[in-house]
Amino acid sequence: MKKLYVGNLPYSATEDEIRDLFSQYGELESVNLIIDRETGRIKGFGFVEYKNQADAENAINALNEKDLGGRALNVNMAKPRESGGSRGGDRRW
């Protein structure tokens, strides 16, 4: 797995800022910050994907608990999304 979960992001963080920070540790595939639909601000977490495993592990070692905007980042391997079931409960019409 080369995809990292990045939590406890400051709400002011931008995709470019996160890309710049994480690209110091290797070549990135993607950066995806999760946006709140109602406010348009990030929800405080996102995902960063590297092209190779070693770079992802280096980023975890270097950036987990690193201060960014007054908040200690939480950086670890992303867990695969669980499949099955609908989100939002049982809706029968």
mmCIF file as gemmi writes it, N, C-alpha and C atoms, coordinates in Angstrom:
data_model
loop_
_atom_site.group_PDB
_atom_site.id
_atom_site.type_symbol
_atom_site.label_atom_id
_atom_site.label_alt_id
_atom_site.label_comp_id
_atom_site.label_asym_id
_atom_site.label_entity_id
_atom_site.label_seq_id
_atom_site.pdbx_PDB_ins_code
_atom_site.Cartn_x
_atom_site.Cartn_y
_atom_site.Cartn_z
_atom_site.occupancy
_atom_site.B_iso_or_equiv
_atom_site.pdbx_formal_charge
_atom_site.auth_seq_id
_atom_site.auth_asym_id
_atom_site.pdbx_PDB_model_num
ATOM 1 N N . MET Axp A 1 ? 0.852 -1.185 0 1 0 ? 1 A 1
ATOM 2 C CA . MET Axp A 1 ? 0 0 0 1 0 ? 1 A 1
ATOM 3 C C . MET Axp A 1 ? 0.89 1.238 0 1 0 ? 1 A 1
ATOM 4 N N . LYS Axp A 2 ? 0.632 2.137 -0.917 1 0 ? 2 A 1
ATOM 5 C CA . LYS Axp A 2 ? 1.413 3.362 -1.035 1 0 ? 2 A 1
ATOM 6 C C . LYS Axp A 2 ? 0.586 4.593 -0.727 1 0 ? 2 A 1
ATOM 7 N N . LYS Axp A 3 ? -0.643 4.385 -0.264 1 0 ? 3 A 1
ATOM 8 C CA . LYS Axp A 3 ? -1.545 5.489 0.012 1 0 ? 3 A 1
ATOM 9 C C . LYS Axp A 3 ? -1.534 5.788 1.507 1 0 ? 3 A 1
ATOM 10 N N . LEU Axp A 4 ? -1.348 7.067 1.84 1 0 ? 4 A 1
ATOM 11 C CA . LEU Axp A 4 ? -1.279 7.493 3.225 1 0 ? 4 A 1
ATOM 12 C C . LEU Axp A 4 ? -2.528 8.261 3.624 1 0 ? 4 A 1
ATOM 13 N N . TYR Axp A 5 ? -2.962 8.03 4.845 1 0 ? 5 A 1
ATOM 14 C CA . TYR Axp A 5 ? -3.991 8.851 5.475 1 0 ? 5 A 1
ATOM 15 C C . TYR Axp A 5 ? -3.262 9.976 6.193 1 0 ? 5 A 1
ATOM 16 N N . VAL Axp A 6 ? -3.715 11.2 6.006 1 0 ? 6 A 1
ATOM 17 C CA . VAL Axp A 6 ? -3.124 12.355 6.675 1 0 ? 6 A 1
ATOM 18 C C . VAL Axp A 6 ? -4.239 13.038 7.458 1 0 ? 6 A 1
ATOM 19 N N . GLY Axp A 7 ? -4.162 12.948 8.777 1 0 ? 7 A 1
ATOM 20 C CA . GLY Axp A 7 ? -5.194 13.518 9.63 1 0 ? 7 A 1
ATOM 21 C C . GLY Axp A 7 ? -4.676 14.673 10.458 1 0 ? 7 A 1
ATOM 22 N N . ASN Axp A 8 ? -5.615 15.353 11.086 1 0 ? 8 A 1
ATOM 23 C CA . ASN Axp A 8 ? -5.352 16.5 11.952 1 0 ? 8 A 1
ATOM 24 C C . ASN Axp A 8 ? -4.738 17.666 11.174 1 0 ? 8 A 1
ATOM 25 N N . LEU Axp A 9 ? -5.152 17.8 9.907 1 0 ? 9 A 1
ATOM 26 C CA . LEU Axp A 9 ? -4.692 18.921 9.098 1 0 ? 9 A 1
ATOM 27 C C . LEU Axp A 9 ? -5.358 20.211 9.57 1 0 ? 9 A 1
ATOM 28 N N . PRO Axp A 10 ? -4.633 21.321 9.509 1 0 ? 10 A 1
ATOM 29 C CA . PRO Axp A 10 ? -5.291 22.596 9.795 1 0 ? 10 A 1
ATOM 30 C C . PRO Axp A 10 ? -6.335 22.87 8.713 1 0 ? 10 A 1
ATOM 31 N N . TYR Axp A 11 ? -7.426 23.506 9.079 1 0 ? 11 A 1
ATOM 32 C CA . TYR Axp A 11 ? -8.5 23.758 8.123 1 0 ? 11 A 1
ATOM 33 C C . TYR Axp A 11 ? -8.082 24.743 7.038 1 0 ? 11 A 1
ATOM 34 N N . SER Axp A 12 ? -6.981 25.424 7.26 1 0 ? 12 A 1
ATOM 35 C CA . SER Axp A 12 ? -6.475 26.377 6.266 1 0 ? 12 A 1
ATOM 36 C C . SER Axp A 12 ? -5.54 25.727 5.25 1 0 ? 12 A 1
ATOM 37 N N . ALA Axp A 13 ? -5.227 24.449 5.416 1 0 ? 13 A 1
ATOM 38 C CA . ALA Axp A 13 ? -4.286 23.762 4.524 1 0 ? 13 A 1
ATOM 39 C C . ALA Axp A 13 ? -4.828 23.729 3.102 1 0 ? 13 A 1
ATOM 40 N N . THR Axp A 14 ? -3.907 23.82 2.144 1 0 ? 14 A 1
ATOM 41 C CA . THR Axp A 14 ? -4.293 23.734 0.737 1 0 ? 14 A 1
ATOM 42 C C . THR Axp A 14 ? -3.648 22.498 0.118 1 0 ? 14 A 1
ATOM 43 N N . GLU Axp A 15 ? -4.196 22.068 -1.02 1 0 ? 15 A 1
ATOM 44 C CA . GLU Axp A 15 ? -3.641 20.92 -1.713 1 0 ? 15 A 1
ATOM 45 C C . GLU Axp A 15 ? -2.194 21.187 -2.125 1 0 ? 15 A 1
ATOM 46 N N . ASP Axp A 16 ? -1.909 22.396 -2.589 1 0 ? 16 A 1
ATOM 47 C CA . ASP Axp A 16 ? -0.539 22.741 -2.992 1 0 ? 16 A 1
ATOM 48 C C . ASP Axp A 16 ? 0.428 22.669 -1.815 1 0 ? 16 A 1
ATOM 49 N N . GLU Axp A 17 ? -0.006 23.146 -0.66 1 0 ? 17 A 1
ATOM 50 C CA . GLU Axp A 17 ? 0.834 23.112 0.544 1 0 ? 17 A 1
ATOM 51 C C . GLU Axp A 17 ? 1.153 21.667 0.94 1 0 ? 17 A 1
ATOM 52 N N . ILE Axp A 18 ? 0.153 20.813 0.9 1 0 ? 18 A 1
ATOM 53 C CA . ILE Axp A 18 ? 0.348 19.404 1.26 1 0 ? 18 A 1
ATOM 54 C C . ILE Axp A 18 ? 1.211 18.709 0.21 1 0 ? 18 A 1
ATOM 55 N N . ARG Axp A 19 ? 0.978 19.004 -1.058 1 0 ? 19 A 1
ATOM 56 C CA . ARG Axp A 19 ? 1.791 18.431 -2.136 1 0 ? 19 A 1
ATOM 57 C C . ARG Axp A 19 ? 3.257 18.83 -1.958 1 0 ? 19 A 1
ATOM 58 N N . ASP Axp A 20 ? 3.515 20.104 -1.672 1 0 ? 20 A 1
ATOM 59 C CA . ASP Axp A 20 ? 4.891 20.567 -1.47 1 0 ? 20 A 1
ATOM 60 C C . ASP Axp A 20 ? 5.556 19.87 -0.294 1 0 ? 20 A 1
ATOM 61 N N . LEU Axp A 21 ? 4.824 19.728 0.806 1 0 ? 21 A 1
ATOM 62 C CA . LEU Axp A 21 ? 5.369 19.094 2.003 1 0 ? 21 A 1
ATOM 63 C C . LEU Axp A 21 ? 5.708 17.622 1.75 1 0 ? 21 A 1
ATOM 64 N N . PHE Axp A 22 ? 4.767 16.877 1.18 1 0 ? 22 A 1
ATOM 65 C CA . PHE Axp A 22 ? 4.953 15.439 1.009 1 0 ? 22 A 1
ATOM 66 C C . PHE Axp A 22 ? 5.874 15.096 -0.15 1 0 ? 22 A 1
ATOM 67 N N . SER Axp A 23 ? 5.971 15.961 -1.147 1 0 ? 23 A 1
ATOM 68 C CA . SER Axp A 23 ? 6.836 15.661 -2.296 1 0 ? 23 A 1
ATOM 69 C C . SER Axp A 23 ? 8.313 15.713 -1.927 1 0 ? 23 A 1
ATOM 70 N N . GLN Axp A 24 ? 8.638 16.239 -0.765 1 0 ? 24 A 1
ATOM 71 C CA . GLN Axp A 24 ? 10.025 16.233 -0.284 1 0 ? 24 A 1
ATOM 72 C C . GLN Axp A 24 ? 10.516 14.809 -0.013 1 0 ? 24 A 1
ATOM 73 N N . TYR Axp A 25 ? 9.587 13.86 0.1 1 0 ? 25 A 1
ATOM 74 C CA . TYR Axp A 25 ? 9.948 12.492 0.474 1 0 ? 25 A 1
ATOM 75 C C . TYR Axp A 25 ? 9.768 11.499 -0.668 1 0 ? 25 A 1
ATOM 76 N N . GLY Axp A 26 ? 9.44 11.976 -1.86 1 0 ? 26 A 1
ATOM 77 C CA . GLY Axp A 26 ? 9.331 11.095 -3.01 1 0 ? 26 A 1
ATOM 78 C C . GLY Axp A 26 ? 8.326 11.586 -4.022 1 0 ? 26 A 1
ATOM 79 N N . GLU Axp A 27 ? 8.204 10.833 -5.101 1 0 ? 27 A 1
ATOM 80 C CA . GLU Axp A 27 ? 7.312 11.207 -6.197 1 0 ? 27 A 1
ATOM 81 C C . GLU Axp A 27 ? 5.877 10.824 -5.872 1 0 ? 27 A 1
ATOM 82 N N . LEU Axp A 28 ? 4.991 11.797 -5.966 1 0 ? 28 A 1
ATOM 83 C CA . LEU Axp A 28 ? 3.59 11.592 -5.613 1 0 ? 28 A 1
ATOM 84 C C . LEU Axp A 28 ? 2.759 11.151 -6.807 1 0 ? 28 A 1
ATOM 85 N N . GLU Axp A 29 ? 1.783 10.304 -6.526 1 0 ? 29 A 1
ATOM 86 C CA . GLU Axp A 29 ? 0.756 9.942 -7.508 1 0 ? 29 A 1
ATOM 87 C C . GLU Axp A 29 ? -0.393 10.938 -7.42 1 0 ? 29 A 1
ATOM 88 N N . SER Axp A 30 ? -0.824 11.226 -6.164 1 0 ? 30 A 1
ATOM 89 C CA . SER Axp A 30 ? -1.981 12.096 -5.989 1 0 ? 30 A 1
ATOM 90 C C . SER Axp A 30 ? -2.037 12.666 -4.573 1 0 ? 30 A 1
ATOM 91 N N . VAL Axp A 31 ? -2.767 13.775 -4.454 1 0 ? 31 A 1
ATOM 92 C CA . VAL Axp A 31 ? -3.1 14.385 -3.173 1 0 ? 31 A 1
ATOM 93 C C . VAL Axp A 31 ? -4.6 14.66 -3.219 1 0 ? 31 A 1
ATOM 94 N N . ASN Axp A 32 ? -5.32 14.209 -2.196 1 0 ? 32 A 1
ATOM 95 C CA . ASN Axp A 32 ? -6.768 14.384 -2.165 1 0 ? 32 A 1
ATOM 96 C C . ASN Axp A 32 ? -7.186 14.831 -0.775 1 0 ? 32 A 1
ATOM 97 N N . LEU Axp A 33 ? -7.511 16.113 -0.63 1 0 ? 33 A 1
ATOM 98 C CA . LEU Axp A 33 ? -8.018 16.624 0.637 1 0 ? 33 A 1
ATOM 99 C C . LEU Axp A 33 ? -9.537 16.514 0.62 1 0 ? 33 A 1
ATOM 100 N N . ILE Axp A 34 ? -10.109 16.058 1.716 1 0 ? 34 A 1
ATOM 101 C CA . ILE Axp A 34 ? -11.553 15.852 1.794 1 0 ? 34 A 1
ATOM 102 C C . ILE Axp A 34 ? -12.22 17.172 2.183 1 0 ? 34 A 1
ATOM 103 N N . ILE Axp A 35 ? -13.167 17.594 1.344 1 0 ? 35 A 1
ATOM 104 C CA . ILE Axp A 35 ? -13.826 18.891 1.483 1 0 ? 35 A 1
ATOM 105 C C . ILE Axp A 35 ? -15.236 18.715 2.045 1 0 ? 35 A 1
ATOM 106 N N . ASP Axp A 36 ? -15.599 19.575 2.987 1 0 ? 36 A 1
ATOM 107 C CA . ASP Axp A 36 ? -16.953 19.608 3.523 1 0 ? 36 A 1
ATOM 108 C C . ASP Axp A 36 ? -17.855 20.293 2.498 1 0 ? 36 A 1
ATOM 109 N N . ARG Axp A 37 ? -18.9 19.621 2.075 1 0 ? 37 A 1
ATOM 110 C CA . ARG Axp A 37 ? -19.789 20.174 1.039 1 0 ? 37 A 1
ATOM 111 C C . ARG Axp A 37 ? -20.491 21.454 1.478 1 0 ? 37 A 1
ATOM 112 N N . GLU Axp A 38 ? -20.812 21.55 2.744 1 0 ? 38 A 1
ATOM 113 C CA . GLU Axp A 38 ? -21.556 22.711 3.229 1 0 ? 38 A 1
ATOM 114 C C . GLU Axp A 38 ? -20.694 23.952 3.391 1 0 ? 38 A 1
ATOM 115 N N . THR Axp A 39 ? -19.472 23.779 3.9 1 0 ? 39 A 1
ATOM 116 C CA . THR Axp A 39 ? -18.624 24.938 4.175 1 0 ? 39 A 1
ATOM 117 C C . THR Axp A 39 ? -17.593 25.206 3.084 1 0 ? 39 A 1
ATOM 118 N N . GLY Axp A 40 ? -17.269 24.188 2.289 1 0 ? 40 A 1
ATOM 119 C CA . GLY Axp A 40 ? -16.243 24.342 1.272 1 0 ? 40 A 1
ATOM 120 C C . GLY Axp A 40 ? -14.832 24.267 1.827 1 0 ? 40 A 1
ATOM 121 N N . ARG Axp A 41 ? -14.705 24.068 3.147 1 0 ? 41 A 1
ATOM 122 C CA . ARG Axp A 41 ? -13.388 23.933 3.782 1 0 ? 41 A 1
ATOM 123 C C . ARG Axp A 41 ? -13.015 22.467 3.862 1 0 ? 41 A 1
ATOM 124 N N . ILE Axp A 42 ? -11.703 22.218 4.028 1 0 ? 42 A 1
ATOM 125 C CA . ILE Axp A 42 ? -11.31 20.823 4.209 1 0 ? 42 A 1
ATOM 126 C C . ILE Axp A 42 ? -11.814 20.342 5.571 1 0 ? 42 A 1
ATOM 127 N N . LYS Axp A 43 ? -12.045 19.046 5.654 1 0 ? 43 A 1
ATOM 128 C CA . LYS Axp A 43 ? -12.553 18.447 6.885 1 0 ? 43 A 1
ATOM 129 C C . LYS Axp A 43 ? -11.457 18.137 7.887 1 0 ? 43 A 1
ATOM 130 N N . GLY Axp A 44 ? -10.195 18.42 7.525 1 0 ? 44 A 1
ATOM 131 C CA . GLY Axp A 44 ? -9.102 18.165 8.454 1 0 ? 44 A 1
ATOM 132 C C . GLY Axp A 44 ? -8.36 16.874 8.171 1 0 ? 44 A 1
ATOM 133 N N . PHE Axp A 45 ? -8.683 16.244 7.04 1 0 ? 45 A 1
ATOM 134 C CA . PHE Axp A 45 ? -7.935 15.039 6.668 1 0 ? 45 A 1
ATOM 135 C C . PHE Axp A 45 ? -7.936 14.883 5.159 1 0 ? 45 A 1
ATOM 136 N N . GLY Axp A 46 ? -7.055 13.994 4.711 1 0 ? 46 A 1
ATOM 137 C CA . GLY Axp A 46 ? -6.96 13.724 3.286 1 0 ? 46 A 1
ATOM 138 C C . GLY Axp A 46 ? -6.067 12.526 3.042 1 0 ? 46 A 1
ATOM 139 N N . PHE Axp A 47 ? -5.719 12.316 1.782 1 0 ? 47 A 1
ATOM 140 C CA . PHE Axp A 47 ? -4.921 11.168 1.381 1 0 ? 47 A 1
ATOM 141 C C . PHE Axp A 47 ? -3.82 11.61 0.433 1 0 ? 47 A 1
ATOM 142 N N . VAL Axp A 48 ? -2.652 11.005 0.605 1 0 ? 48 A 1
ATOM 143 C CA . VAL Axp A 48 ? -1.509 11.252 -0.262 1 0 ? 48 A 1
ATOM 144 C C . VAL Axp A 48 ? -1.043 9.895 -0.761 1 0 ? 48 A 1
ATOM 145 N N . GLU Axp A 49 ? -0.845 9.779 -2.068 1 0 ? 49 A 1
ATOM 146 C CA . GLU Axp A 49 ? -0.401 8.508 -2.621 1 0 ? 49 A 1
ATOM 147 C C . GLU Axp A 49 ? 0.943 8.694 -3.311 1 0 ? 49 A 1
ATOM 148 N N . TYR Axp A 50 ? 1.868 7.799 -2.987 1 0 ? 50 A 1
ATOM 149 C CA . TYR Axp A 50 ? 3.215 7.806 -3.563 1 0 ? 50 A 1
ATOM 150 C C . TYR Axp A 50 ? 3.322 6.784 -4.674 1 0 ? 50 A 1
ATOM 151 N N . LYS Axp A 51 ? 4.32 6.97 -5.526 1 0 ? 51 A 1
ATOM 152 C CA . LYS Axp A 51 ? 4.574 6.011 -6.609 1 0 ? 51 A 1
ATOM 153 C C . LYS Axp A 51 ? 5.226 4.739 -6.078 1 0 ? 51 A 1
ATOM 154 N N . ASN Axp A 52 ? 5.954 4.822 -4.942 1 0 ? 52 A 1
ATOM 155 C CA . ASN Axp A 52 ? 6.548 3.594 -4.402 1 0 ? 52 A 1
ATOM 156 C C . ASN Axp A 52 ? 6.445 3.536 -2.884 1 0 ? 52 A 1
ATOM 157 N N . GLN Axp A 53 ? 6.503 2.343 -2.385 1 0 ? 53 A 1
ATOM 158 C CA . GLN Axp A 53 ? 6.311 2.043 -0.965 1 0 ? 53 A 1
ATOM 159 C C . GLN Axp A 53 ? 7.371 2.686 -0.075 1 0 ? 53 A 1
ATOM 160 N N . ALA Axp A 54 ? 8.623 2.656 -0.496 1 0 ? 54 A 1
ATOM 161 C CA . ALA Axp A 54 ? 9.709 3.194 0.334 1 0 ? 54 A 1
ATOM 162 C C . ALA Axp A 54 ? 9.51 4.689 0.596 1 0 ? 54 A 1
ATOM 163 N N . ASP Axp A 55 ? 9.073 5.427 -0.413 1 0 ? 55 A 1
ATOM 164 C CA . ASP Axp A 55 ? 8.827 6.856 -0.232 1 0 ? 55 A 1
ATOM 165 C C . ASP Axp A 55 ? 7.678 7.085 0.752 1 0 ? 55 A 1
ATOM 166 N N . ALA Axp A 56 ? 6.638 6.274 0.653 1 0 ? 56 A 1
ATOM 167 C CA . ALA Axp A 56 ? 5.5 6.391 1.571 1 0 ? 56 A 1
ATOM 168 C C . ALA Axp A 56 ? 5.952 6.158 3.015 1 0 ? 56 A 1
ATOM 169 N N . GLU Axp A 57 ? 6.774 5.142 3.222 1 0 ? 57 A 1
ATOM 170 C CA . GLU Axp A 57 ? 7.266 4.85 4.571 1 0 ? 57 A 1
ATOM 171 C C . GLU Axp A 57 ? 8.172 5.967 5.086 1 0 ? 57 A 1
ATOM 172 N N . ASN Axp A 58 ? 9.006 6.536 4.216 1 0 ? 58 A 1
ATOM 173 C CA . ASN Axp A 58 ? 9.85 7.66 4.617 1 0 ? 58 A 1
ATOM 174 C C . ASN Axp A 58 ? 9.008 8.853 5.042 1 0 ? 58 A 1
ATOM 175 N N . ALA Axp A 59 ? 7.936 9.11 4.324 1 0 ? 59 A 1
ATOM 176 C CA . ALA Axp A 59 ? 7.055 10.225 4.661 1 0 ? 59 A 1
ATOM 177 C C . ALA Axp A 59 ? 6.39 10.014 6.016 1 0 ? 59 A 1
ATOM 178 N N . ILE Axp A 60 ? 5.961 8.794 6.281 1 0 ? 60 A 1
ATOM 179 C CA . ILE Axp A 60 ? 5.353 8.497 7.588 1 0 ? 60 A 1
ATOM 180 C C . ILE Axp A 60 ? 6.362 8.776 8.697 1 0 ? 60 A 1
ATOM 181 N N . ASN Axp A 61 ? 7.566 8.263 8.544 1 0 ? 61 A 1
ATOM 182 C CA . ASN Axp A 61 ? 8.597 8.439 9.571 1 0 ? 61 A 1
ATOM 183 C C . ASN Axp A 61 ? 8.95 9.911 9.786 1 0 ? 61 A 1
ATOM 184 N N . ALA Axp A 62 ? 8.949 10.682 8.715 1 0 ? 62 A 1
ATOM 185 C CA . ALA Axp A 62 ? 9.355 12.084 8.815 1 0 ? 62 A 1
ATOM 186 C C . ALA Axp A 62 ? 8.222 13.015 9.257 1 0 ? 62 A 1
ATOM 187 N N . LEU Axp A 63 ? 6.985 12.711 8.864 1 0 ? 63 A 1
ATOM 188 C CA . LEU Axp A 63 ? 5.905 13.687 9.044 1 0 ? 63 A 1
ATOM 189 C C . LEU Axp A 63 ? 4.875 13.34 10.105 1 0 ? 63 A 1
ATOM 190 N N . ASN Axp A 64 ? 4.822 12.096 10.572 1 0 ? 64 A 1
ATOM 191 C CA . ASN Axp A 64 ? 3.867 11.771 11.628 1 0 ? 64 A 1
ATOM 192 C C . ASN Axp A 64 ? 4.225 12.57 12.876 1 0 ? 64 A 1
ATOM 193 N N . GLU Axp A 65 ? 3.234 13.266 13.409 1 0 ? 65 A 1
ATOM 194 C CA . GLU Axp A 65 ? 3.357 14.129 14.591 1 0 ? 65 A 1
ATOM 195 C C . GLU Axp A 65 ? 4.13 15.416 14.33 1 0 ? 65 A 1
ATOM 196 N N . LYS Axp A 66 ? 4.448 15.715 13.071 1 0 ? 66 A 1
ATOM 197 C CA . LYS Axp A 66 ? 5.09 16.982 12.723 1 0 ? 66 A 1
ATOM 198 C C . LYS Axp A 66 ? 4.052 18.099 12.814 1 0 ? 66 A 1
ATOM 199 N N . ASP Axp A 67 ? 4.483 19.24 13.326 1 0 ? 67 A 1
ATOM 200 C CA . ASP Axp A 67 ? 3.597 20.384 13.466 1 0 ? 67 A 1
ATOM 201 C C . ASP Axp A 67 ? 3.354 21.031 12.104 1 0 ? 67 A 1
ATOM 202 N N . LEU Axp A 68 ? 2.096 21.265 11.798 1 0 ? 68 A 1
ATOM 203 C CA . LEU Axp A 68 ? 1.715 22.011 10.601 1 0 ? 68 A 1
ATOM 204 C C . LEU Axp A 68 ? 0.577 22.938 10.998 1 0 ? 68 A 1
ATOM 205 N N . GLY Axp A 69 ? 0.832 24.223 10.97 1 0 ? 69 A 1
ATOM 206 C CA . GLY Axp A 69 ? -0.2 25.194 11.327 1 0 ? 69 A 1
ATOM 207 C C . GLY Axp A 69 ? -0.696 25.054 12.751 1 0 ? 69 A 1
ATOM 208 N N . GLY Axp A 70 ? 0.194 24.645 13.673 1 0 ? 70 A 1
ATOM 209 C CA . GLY Axp A 70 ? -0.182 24.497 15.071 1 0 ? 70 A 1
ATOM 210 C C . GLY Axp A 70 ? -0.853 23.177 15.411 1 0 ? 70 A 1
ATOM 211 N N . ARG Axp A 71 ? -0.873 22.25 14.47 1 0 ? 71 A 1
ATOM 212 C CA . ARG Axp A 71 ? -1.492 20.942 14.715 1 0 ? 71 A 1
ATOM 213 C C . ARG Axp A 71 ? -0.494 19.839 14.409 1 0 ? 71 A 1
ATOM 214 N N . ALA Axp A 72 ? -0.477 18.8 15.227 1 0 ? 72 A 1
ATOM 215 C CA . ALA Axp A 72 ? 0.415 17.655 15.019 1 0 ? 72 A 1
ATOM 216 C C . ALA Axp A 72 ? -0.24 16.705 14.019 1 0 ? 72 A 1
ATOM 217 N N . LEU Axp A 73 ? 0.395 16.539 12.86 1 0 ? 73 A 1
ATOM 218 C CA . LEU Axp A 73 ? -0.157 15.67 11.824 1 0 ? 73 A 1
ATOM 219 C C . LEU Axp A 73 ? -0.222 14.22 12.292 1 0 ? 73 A 1
ATOM 220 N N . ASN Axp A 74 ? -1.216 13.515 11.798 1 0 ? 74 A 1
ATOM 221 C CA . ASN Axp A 74 ? -1.363 12.082 12.012 1 0 ? 74 A 1
ATOM 222 C C . ASN Axp A 74 ? -1.201 11.437 10.634 1 0 ? 74 A 1
ATOM 223 N N . VAL Axp A 75 ? -0.045 10.808 10.388 1 0 ? 75 A 1
ATOM 224 C CA . VAL Axp A 75 ? 0.254 10.245 9.074 1 0 ? 75 A 1
ATOM 225 C C . VAL Axp A 75 ? 0.496 8.742 9.221 1 0 ? 75 A 1
ATOM 226 N N . ASN Axp A 76 ? -0.295 7.936 8.516 1 0 ? 76 A 1
ATOM 227 C CA . ASN Axp A 76 ? -0.1 6.49 8.517 1 0 ? 76 A 1
ATOM 228 C C . ASN Axp A 76 ? -0.663 5.885 7.237 1 0 ? 76 A 1
ATOM 229 N N . MET Axp A 77 ? -0.433 4.599 7.045 1 0 ? 77 A 1
ATOM 230 C CA . MET Axp A 77 ? -0.949 3.921 5.859 1 0 ? 77 A 1
ATOM 231 C C . MET Axp A 77 ? -2.473 3.97 5.872 1 0 ? 77 A 1
ATOM 232 N N . ALA Axp A 78 ? -3.04 4.283 4.734 1 0 ? 78 A 1
ATOM 233 C CA . ALA Axp A 78 ? -4.497 4.316 4.613 1 0 ? 78 A 1
ATOM 234 C C . ALA Axp A 78 ? -5.028 2.893 4.629 1 0 ? 78 A 1
ATOM 235 N N . LYS Axp A 79 ? -6.161 2.717 5.275 1 0 ? 79 A 1
ATOM 236 C CA . LYS Axp A 79 ? -6.81 1.412 5.288 1 0 ? 79 A 1
ATOM 237 C C . LYS Axp A 79 ? -7.707 1.312 4.06 1 0 ? 79 A 1
ATOM 238 N N . PRO Axp A 80 ? -7.768 0.13 3.455 1 0 ? 80 A 1
ATOM 239 C CA . PRO Axp A 80 ? -8.647 -0.017 2.288 1 0 ? 80 A 1
ATOM 240 C C . PRO Axp A 80 ? -10.092 0.268 2.66 1 0 ? 80 A 1
ATOM 241 N N . ARG Axp A 81 ? -10.799 0.881 1.75 1 0 ? 81 A 1
ATOM 242 C CA . ARG Axp A 81 ? -12.2 1.182 1.969 1 0 ? 81 A 1
ATOM 243 C C . ARG Axp A 81 ? -12.989 -0.112 2.01 1 0 ? 81 A 1
ATOM 244 N N . GLU Axp A 82 ? -13.853 -0.249 2.999 1 0 ? 82 A 1
ATOM 245 C CA . GLU Axp A 82 ? -14.667 -1.46 3.1 1 0 ? 82 A 1
ATOM 246 C C . GLU Axp A 82 ? -15.814 -1.368 2.117 1 0 ? 82 A 1
ATOM 247 N N . SER Axp A 83 ? -16.079 -2.477 1.446 1 0 ? 83 A 1
ATOM 248 C CA . SER Axp A 83 ? -17.177 -2.488 0.488 1 0 ? 83 A 1
ATOM 249 C C . SER Axp A 83 ? -18.391 -3.153 1.106 1 0 ? 83 A 1
ATOM 250 N N . GLY Axp A 84 ? -19.502 -2.963 0.449 1 0 ? 84 A 1
ATOM 251 C CA . GLY Axp A 84 ? -20.731 -3.608 0.897 1 0 ? 84 A 1
ATOM 252 C C . GLY Axp A 84 ? -21.616 -2.659 1.662 1 0 ? 84 A 1
ATOM 253 N N . GLY Axp A 85 ? -22.891 -2.896 1.576 1 0 ? 85 A 1
ATOM 254 C CA . GLY Axp A 85 ? -23.856 -2.077 2.278 1 0 ? 85 A 1
ATOM 255 C C . GLY Axp A 85 ? -23.961 -0.689 1.675 1 0 ? 85 A 1
ATOM 256 N N . SER Axp A 86 ? -25.055 -0.047 1.94 1 0 ? 86 A 1
ATOM 257 C CA . SER Axp A 86 ? -25.21 1.313 1.453 1 0 ? 86 A 1
ATOM 258 C C . SER Axp A 86 ? -24.875 2.272 2.57 1 0 ? 86 A 1
ATOM 259 N N . ARG Axp A 87 ? -24.401 3.403 2.19 1 0 ? 87 A 1
ATOM 260 C CA . ARG Axp A 87 ? -24.126 4.444 3.179 1 0 ? 87 A 1
ATOM 261 C C . ARG Axp A 87 ? -25.417 5.206 3.397 1 0 ? 87 A 1
ATOM 262 N N . GLY Axp A 88 ? -25.779 5.393 4.628 1 0 ? 88 A 1
ATOM 263 C CA . GLY Axp A 88 ? -26.975 6.166 4.904 1 0 ? 88 A 1
ATOM 264 C C . GLY Axp A 88 ? -28.167 5.332 5.321 1 0 ? 88 A 1
ATOM 265 N N . GLY Axp A 89 ? -27.951 4.068 5.582 1 0 ? 89 A 1
ATOM 266 C CA . GLY Axp A 89 ? -29.027 3.246 6.122 1 0 ? 89 A 1
ATOM 267 C C . GLY Axp A 89 ? -29.871 2.584 5.053 1 0 ? 89 A 1
ATOM 268 N N . ASP Axp A 90 ? -30.91 1.937 5.5 1 0 ? 90 A 1
ATOM 269 C CA . ASP Axp A 90 ? -31.783 1.183 4.627 1 0 ? 90 A 1
ATOM 270 C C . ASP Axp A 90 ? -32.865 2.119 4.115 1 0 ? 90 A 1
ATOM 271 N N . ARG Axp A 91 ? -32.8 2.404 2.834 1 0 ? 91 A 1
ATOM 272 C CA . ARG Axp A 91 ? -33.815 3.298 2.247 1 0 ? 91 A 1
ATOM 273 C C . ARG Axp A 91 ? -34.626 2.499 1.245 1 0 ? 91 A 1
ATOM 274 N N . ARG Axp A 92 ? -35.823 2.225 1.615 1 0 ? 92 A 1
ATOM 275 C CA . ARG Axp A 92 ? -36.724 1.486 0.711 1 0 ? 92 A 1
ATOM 276 C C . ARG Axp A 92 ? -37.844 2.43 0.323 1 0 ? 92 A 1
ATOM 277 N N . TRP Axp A 93 ? -38.063 2.569 -0.961 1 0 ? 93 A 1
ATOM 278 C CA . TRP Axp A 93 ? -39.104 3.493 -1.444 1 0 ? 93 A 1
ATOM 279 C C . TRP Axp A 93 ? -40.269 2.746 -1.961 1 0 ? 93 A 1
